[in-house]
Amino acid sequence: MGAPMAENLVKRQFHVTGFDMRESARTALVAAGGHAADSAAAAAEDADTLVLMVVNAAQARSVLFDAGALAALGPGATVILMATCPPGEVEAIAEAVTKTGRHFVDAPVSGGVKGAQGGTLTIMAGTPAESFAKARPVLDAMGDKVFHVGEKPGQGATVKTVNQLLCGVHIAVAAEALSLAQKAGIDGAVLFEIMGGSAASSWMLKDRGPRMLEDEPPVASAVDIFVKDLGIVLDAGRAAKAALPIAAAAHQMFLAASGLGHGGRDDSHVVRAYRALNRKPDNDI
């Protein structure tokens, strides 16, 4: 998702220097009118804003502290963390960043690759009002629904945690519904056409459902991403002493799909866990 987000910043006339481990991503940024660096620190050098779109909090820490990106930033610069991370981890990273005199914006996103490409992401920011105001033009270039959810870093991550609970459950229950229909002899394509126009519909059903019928859909978001994200959800539930039985069941299905070897495949492959339980061959779609 980071690549199209960077390209939207370029389109809005921001001077963008980016770094990605993949050479193909760096090449694409240059083709879009941006600039590529050969390290995270080089990308951050004297910048007034650093946008981090990584997989998890460990990667965010590595980029900021181990790779030297934070130290390379200009004085008073703003760090915007847009990855899905545990709220407590975000708070700790924010404290370390703000101790250097820089601003920190906790701003996870929702909307997937399509939203990143279209500049229509939903962004939920937790940060003091002053920091939010500084970051707002950058956020507006990447999303069309930008919310200031609170004054403290970690609050954006908390809202994203709730978002991921719903997303993960929606995907898993769509797979469960497909599994029941197919066991009962109902064509999956017909099922999703009907359900997509009914009260049972959801964004995830319309987006992921058809991909569950494909043998090898392109990876928009991997199974292991939801293993991580629903793990964050369950950790938040334990911390708050909130019962989350449905989220826990969905997490188990993503874990099962990962255990079957589908961790790096599209998250619609959670349906493979149901097929394994129901003894339905993967090639019978």
Stockholm file with secondary structure:
# STOCKHOLM 1.0

chainA/1-285         MGAPMAENLVKRQFHVTGFDMRESARTALVAAGGHAADSAAAAAEDADTLVLMVVNAAQARSVLFDAGALAALGPGATVILMATCPPGEVEAIAEAVTKTGRHFVDAPVSGGVKGAQGGTLTIMAGTPAESFAKARPVLDAMGDKVFHVGEKPGQGATVKTVNQLLCGVHIAVAAEALSLAQKAGIDGAVLFEIMGGSAASSWMLKDRGPRMLEDEPPVASAVDIFVKDLGIVLDAGRAAKAALPIAAAAHQMFLAASGLGHGGRDDSHVVRAYRALNRKPDNDI
#=GR chainA/1-285 SS CHHHHHHHHHHTTCCCEECCSSHHHHHHHHHTTCEECSSHHHHHTTCSEEEECCSSHHHHHIIIIISCHHHHSCTTCEEEECSCCCHHHHHHHHHHHHTTTCEEEECCEESHHHHHHHTCEEEEEESCHHHHHHHHHHHHHHEEEEEEEESSTTHHHHHHHHHHHHHHHHHHHHHHHHHHHHHTTCCHHHHHHHHHTSTTCCHHHHHHHHHHTSSSCCCSSBHHHHHHHHHHHHHHHHHHTCCCHHHHHHHHHHHHHIIIIITTSBGGGGHHHHHHHTTCCTTCC
#=GC SS_cons         CHHHHHHHHHHTTCCCEECCSSHHHHHHHHHTTCEECSSHHHHHTTCSEEEECCSSHHHHHIIIIISCHHHHSCTTCEEEECSCCCHHHHHHHHHHHHTTTCEEEECCEESHHHHHHHTCEEEEEESCHHHHHHHHHHHHHHEEEEEEEESSTTHHHHHHHHHHHHHHHHHHHHHHHHHHHHHTTCCHHHHHHHHHTSTTCCHHHHHHHHHHTSSSCCCSSBHHHHHHHHHHHHHHHHHHTCCCHHHHHHHHHHHHHIIIIITTSBGGGGHHHHHHHTTCCTTCC
//
